[in-house]
Amino acid sequence: MEYEELKSLWEKYDRKLDNLEDLNKKILIETLSKKPRRKLFLLKYKSIFSIVIYPIILTGLLYPNFKHENIDWKFILGCVFTVSVLVYLIYINLKTYMTFNDLDLSKDSAIESVRKNNKIKSVFKTRYRNALITLPLLYWGIVLIAWNSITFNTLTTILIIGLFILLFLYNLKGPGIHKNMIDRLEKDILELKEYIK
C-alpha cells in the first residue's frame, strides 16, 4: 500500500472519529438537557396554571355568596381584600413565568444562567415575603365574603382558626420547597454547561 493511500485512509478514519465524537457529544448534551428542560417546563406550567386556577377556585368557592341580601360592609371589604390579592397573585405569577421563560438553556452561558437563576430566586423571595401579608388577607377576605352564610358555633370557629393556622404553616414551608426546586434546577443547568464547554 502506498504512503498516499495510507495517509488518505487515516484522514478518512480520523474524520469519522471526529464526527463520531461530535455525535456522542450532541447525544450527551441532549440527554443531560432533558432533566433541566423538564423542570423548567414544569415550573413555567405551574406559574401559568396558577394564573388560571386561582380565579376559577375563588369564583367557584364564593359564587353562592353573591346574593343581593349578603351585600354589606363585610362583603364589600372581603371583595376588596380578595380581588386585591387575586390581582397581585396574577401579577407575581406572570412575573415568575417571564423569569423562567427568560432562561434559555441552549444559548445562555453558565454565568448568564446563574445570573438569571438568581433573578428567579429573587422573584420567589419577593413572593414569599409578600405571602406573609397576602395569604392572611386573602383568607380573611374569603371569610368576610362568606360571613353571612356561615353559622357560627364552636366547631365552625375552631375550623376557621385551624384552617388559618394550617395555611400559615404551609406558607412558612413553601419557600423551602421552591428554593430546593430552583437550587436543583441551577445544579442541573451548571452540570449541562460543564459538558457543553
MODA-V159801 format. One record per backbone hydrogen bond with DSSP energy under -0.5 kcal/mol. NH is the residue of the N-H (numbers start at 1). CO is the residue of the C=O. E is the energy in kcal/mol with one decimal. If there is no record, write none. Layout:
nh=NH co=CO e=E
nh=NH co=CO e=E
This chain:
nh=6 co=2 e=-2.4
nh=7 co=3 e=-2.6
nh=8 co=4 e=-2.5
nh=9 co=5 e=-2.7
nh=10 co=6 e=-2.3
nh=11 co=7 e=-2.1
nh=12 co=8 e=-2.3
nh=13 co=9 e=-2.6
nh=14 co=10 e=-2.6
nh=15 co=11 e=-2.4
nh=16 co=12 e=-2.5
nh=17 co=13 e=-2.3
nh=18 co=14 e=-2.3
nh=19 co=15 e=-2.8
nh=20 co=16 e=-2.6
nh=21 co=17 e=-2.6
nh=22 co=18 e=-2.5
nh=23 co=19 e=-2.5
nh=24 co=20 e=-2.6
nh=25 co=21 e=-2.3
nh=26 co=22 e=-2.4
nh=27 co=23 e=-2.5
nh=28 co=24 e=-2.6
nh=29 co=25 e=-2.8
nh=30 co=26 e=-2.7
nh=31 co=27 e=-2.5
nh=32 co=28 e=-2.8
nh=33 co=29 e=-2.2
nh=34 co=30 e=-0.8
nh=34 co=31 e=-0.7
nh=35 co=31 e=-0.6
nh=36 co=32 e=-0.7
nh=37 co=33 e=-2.1
nh=38 co=34 e=-2.6
nh=39 co=35 e=-2.3
nh=40 co=36 e=-2.7
nh=41 co=37 e=-2.6
nh=42 co=38 e=-2.5
nh=43 co=39 e=-2.4
nh=44 co=40 e=-2.4
nh=45 co=41 e=-2.9
nh=46 co=42 e=-2.4
nh=47 co=43 e=-1.7
nh=48 co=44 e=-2.2
nh=49 co=45 e=-3.1
nh=50 co=46 e=-2.1
nh=51 co=47 e=-1.5
nh=52 co=48 e=-1.5
nh=53 co=49 e=-3.3
nh=54 co=50 e=-1.7
nh=55 co=51 e=-0.5
nh=56 co=52 e=-1.2
nh=57 co=53 e=-3.0
nh=58 co=54 e=-2.6
nh=59 co=55 e=-2.5
nh=60 co=56 e=-2.6
nh=61 co=57 e=-2.7
nh=62 co=58 e=-2.5
nh=63 co=59 e=-2.1
nh=65 co=62 e=-1.9
nh=66 co=63 e=-1.9
nh=67 co=65 e=-2.2
nh=70 co=67 e=-1.3
nh=71 co=67 e=-0.6
nh=71 co=68 e=-1.1
nh=72 co=70 e=-0.7
nh=76 co=72 e=-2.4
nh=77 co=73 e=-2.6
nh=78 co=74 e=-2.7
nh=79 co=75 e=-2.2
nh=80 co=76 e=-2.4
nh=81 co=77 e=-2.5
nh=82 co=78 e=-2.7
nh=83 co=79 e=-2.9
nh=84 co=80 e=-2.2
nh=85 co=81 e=-2.3
nh=86 co=82 e=-2.5
nh=87 co=83 e=-2.6
nh=88 co=84 e=-2.1
nh=89 co=85 e=-3.0
nh=90 co=86 e=-2.3
nh=91 co=87 e=-2.4
nh=92 co=88 e=-3.1
nh=93 co=89 e=-2.1
nh=94 co=90 e=-2.1
nh=95 co=91 e=-2.5
nh=96 co=92 e=-2.2
nh=97 co=93 e=-2.5
nh=98 co=94 e=-2.5
nh=99 co=95 e=-2.0
nh=100 co=96 e=-2.2
nh=101 co=97 e=-2.9
nh=102 co=98 e=-1.5
nh=103 co=99 e=-0.6
nh=103 co=100 e=-1.0
nh=104 co=102 e=-0.6
nh=105 co=103 e=-0.6
nh=108 co=104 e=-2.4
nh=113 co=109 e=-2.7
nh=114 co=110 e=-2.2
nh=115 co=111 e=-2.4
nh=116 co=112 e=-2.5
nh=117 co=113 e=-2.4
nh=118 co=114 e=-2.3
nh=119 co=115 e=-1.6
nh=120 co=116 e=-1.9
nh=121 co=117 e=-2.3
nh=122 co=118 e=-2.2
nh=123 co=119 e=-2.1
nh=124 co=120 e=-2.2
nh=125 co=121 e=-2.3
nh=126 co=122 e=-2.2
nh=127 co=123 e=-2.5
nh=128 co=124 e=-2.4
nh=129 co=125 e=-2.3
nh=130 co=126 e=-2.6
nh=131 co=127 e=-1.5
nh=132 co=128 e=-0.7
nh=132 co=129 e=-0.6
nh=133 co=130 e=-1.6
nh=134 co=130 e=-3.0
nh=135 co=131 e=-2.0
nh=137 co=133 e=-1.9
nh=138 co=134 e=-3.0
nh=139 co=135 e=-2.7
nh=140 co=136 e=-2.8
nh=141 co=137 e=-2.1
nh=142 co=138 e=-2.4
nh=143 co=139 e=-2.3
nh=144 co=140 e=-2.6
nh=145 co=141 e=-2.2
nh=146 co=142 e=-2.3
nh=147 co=143 e=-0.5
nh=147 co=144 e=-0.5
nh=149 co=146 e=-1.7
nh=150 co=146 e=-1.1
nh=150 co=147 e=-0.8
nh=152 co=150 e=-0.8
nh=157 co=153 e=-2.4
nh=158 co=154 e=-2.5
nh=159 co=155 e=-2.5
nh=160 co=156 e=-2.6
nh=161 co=157 e=-2.5
nh=162 co=158 e=-3.0
nh=163 co=159 e=-2.7
nh=164 co=160 e=-1.9
nh=165 co=161 e=-2.4
nh=166 co=162 e=-2.6
nh=167 co=163 e=-2.6
nh=168 co=164 e=-2.3
nh=169 co=165 e=-2.6
nh=170 co=166 e=-2.3
nh=171 co=167 e=-2.2
nh=172 co=168 e=-1.2
nh=173 co=169 e=-1.6
nh=174 co=170 e=-2.8
nh=175 co=171 e=-0.6
nh=176 co=173 e=-0.6
nh=177 co=173 e=-1.4
nh=178 co=174 e=-2.3
nh=179 co=175 e=-2.6
nh=180 co=176 e=-2.1
nh=181 co=177 e=-1.9
nh=182 co=178 e=-2.5
nh=183 co=179 e=-2.6
nh=184 co=180 e=-2.3
nh=185 co=181 e=-2.1
nh=186 co=182 e=-2.5
nh=187 co=183 e=-2.4
nh=188 co=184 e=-2.5
nh=189 co=185 e=-2.4
nh=190 co=186 e=-2.5
nh=191 co=187 e=-2.2
nh=192 co=188 e=-2.2
nh=193 co=189 e=-2.7
nh=194 co=190 e=-1.9
nh=195 co=191 e=-1.3
nh=196 co=192 e=-1.6
nh=197 co=193 e=-1.3
